[in-house]
Amino acid sequence: MNNFKELNPGFFVHDNFARCFGRIDLASIDKVFSFDKGKNLAKENLAKFRERIMFETDNPKNTLYLKRYQDTPKLVQIKNWLNHKKRISTSVCDMEPAEKLREFGINAPRTIAFGQEWDGIFEKRSFIITEQIPDSVSLEKKLPDDKDFIKKLAAFVRKFHDTGFRHRDLYLCHIFCNSHCLFTLIDLARVFKPLFFSRKYLIKDLAQLYYSSPGNTISKADRLRFFLLYMQKEKLGYSDKIMIKKIKAKALQMAKHDKKHNRPVPYETK
């Protein structure tokens, strides 16, 4: 984080945006949490302690995303510390994996500013501001026309898992794709390297991808091709078939939950 400067206690901003944030009066933690400009990106399943805002800046001109965390439950914080093997704020749980993934050559959102405030050993509030991913849209909104899309996606997901990280929220809405079919992984707050049950979390990731892939567009043949490419195999072995059963069983659990709440099930063919 050599390119960051601390403008005020606990408030860090990238050098390129230091003057910009000063001009728009967004240079302290207090100012971040009183900021009410931009578009609130609230959604139904967003936890009460989380808030997301999209806003624009000039000089440099950019679209930024602010995530604010206030009064994060202590149990959530403790789980974060255990997963990351150290005391860590909620915002840094999002920022650190992005930095590490970029070191592995995996695209992740660029952090523009972050900060945290503690109350004793526990976090009082924290925030992170990231840059909009240029020329990109989530795979949930639009699947690319590239004929090698399945192959490229399988390679991308495998490369991510080869780092040892697990996403735990690996739906198509959290993979962005640009016009050159290059992928970026977002929403990294739950990403971690499990000490135990790594395969369990890998299957969960793959089940989330399977579940969120639209049944009217992604065929059974596409899903099988993705799996074989991901596993780097030409045909299924016994252990592969067992793994696919576990992926499908996990997807079925998700479907039952969503149907119970009258939500659509993406992977079902209409």
C-alpha positions, 0 to 999 in steps of 0.5 A: 500500500505504498501509494496511499497517504493518511489524510486524517487518522484512520483515513487512507487514500490513493495518491491520485485521489488525495486532492480530489477527496479534499475538494469534495470534503471526503477526507476523514472517517466522519465525512465518509459516514456522513456522505449522502451524495451519489446513488444508494445501492441498497438491496433486499438481502444486504446486511443492516450493518452494510451500506453501498453507494455509487458516486462520481468524481472529477479530476480524475473523472471516475465512478467509485463505489463506497462500502460502509460498515458500521456496528458490525456484529462482534460474532461476524468480526470474530469469524473474520479474524479466525478466517484471516488469522488476525484481527482485521476490519470488515473493509480490510477483509475486502481489500486484502484479498484484492491486493493478493489476487492481483499479485497472482494475475487475477483481476480485482477491483482497485482500492481508492481509499479505506479506513477504520475506527476501533472501539477497544479490540472491536471495530466501530466502523470501517469503509472501502472505496473502489474504482469501477471496473472499466468497460465491463459488465457482470456475467449475470447481466450479459454473457459474452458472445466469445465462442471460447467463453466457457473455456476462458471462464473455466481457466479463470475460476481454476486459476482463482482456486489454485491460489488456495482462496475460496470466494463463498459468494461465487455467483455470476453477478460477482464476475465481470467481463469486458469486451475482450472476455477478460474477467474481474472478480468482485465482492471479495469480503468473504474470500479467504484461505481455509485451513480446513474443508478447502474442498467443501468451500470449492464445491460451494463456489462451483455450485454457486456458479452452476446455480446462477448460470441461466438454464435457457442459455447455458446448456447441460453440455456447456456445464459438462464442458466447463467442468471438464475444462476446469478439472483439465480432463477429457472424460469424467472419472468416478471421483468427478461424478461424485463431485458433480453430484455434490455440486448439483445437491448444493444447487438444489438446496439453494433452489429450495431456499429461493422458491420458499421466498418466491425468488426465481431459480436461474439454472432452471430451464423455463 
